[in-house]
């Protein structure tokens, strides 16, 4: 059960309207790294979570993300206030209004014309929000890692938005939202490491003969080594001959067929056999025609 409080989690103070900036802010409203995607990601994870501690944490953070959606939505609405009324009432000349909504060099004219300067669930390029942004797989050790990465991506987008505006009130609110992404990363990482063991994700261990092998498959340039591909914990394989058929087989693909399936496949292969000695005249060759002969007078 949800109960809405009309007071925002953080006060929004916008110095002046700016439809172009409002359009960019939509990235965190209806974009892939935005607050709606985060809220629904964690809410749906909480519903199916069996651990009481993680369930409580996910519900708490999901609900906070909804409050962040409200904050960023209010920023968008405030930045659009001026142009919204002027466009709706047609109080400016056509040329002045066109410059006002398109002078920012982005797609703010789209959100002004199609959505009346509102807060549509789209990203800054006008792409509608989709549940495909949510990549929950139902395994806590995998989902928590994905959540950490999602919060990291959202923090970076907030950093970029902060760098785009000189409005002190907008910067202040965005800095709060960015900081909360850091706090959520810490909670998710603590929850992940409270599960022991937590790597590799899931229940099944990897096959030991392949779990610590590094295949050096990109060759021909600088070969850099570090803890990610060398040392006592890795077996590095650079020889091309040792990089295929690593199971000890011949590296081919095979399947067991019934006699009926084998007969049908042989019939198909015979019917569609290509003649390597054929020299057919193609439509492309017919369409090429004959090049005109130039004459010089």
Secondary structure, 3 states (H helix, E strand, C coil): CCCCCCCCCCCCCCCCCCHHHHHHHCHHHHCCCCHHHHHHHHHHHHHHCCCHHHHHHHHHHHHHHHHHHHHHHHHHHHHHHHHHHHHHHCCCCHHHHHHHHHCCCCCHHHHHHHHCCCCCCECCCCCECCHHHCCCCCCHHHHHHHHHHHHHHHHHHHHHHHCCCCCHHHHHHHHHHHHHHHHHHHHHHHHHHCCCCCCCCCCCCCCHHHHCEEECCCCCCCCCCCCCCCCCCCEEECCHHHCCCCCCCCCCCCCCCCHHHHHHHHHHHHHCCCCCCCCCCCHHHHHHCCCCCCCCC
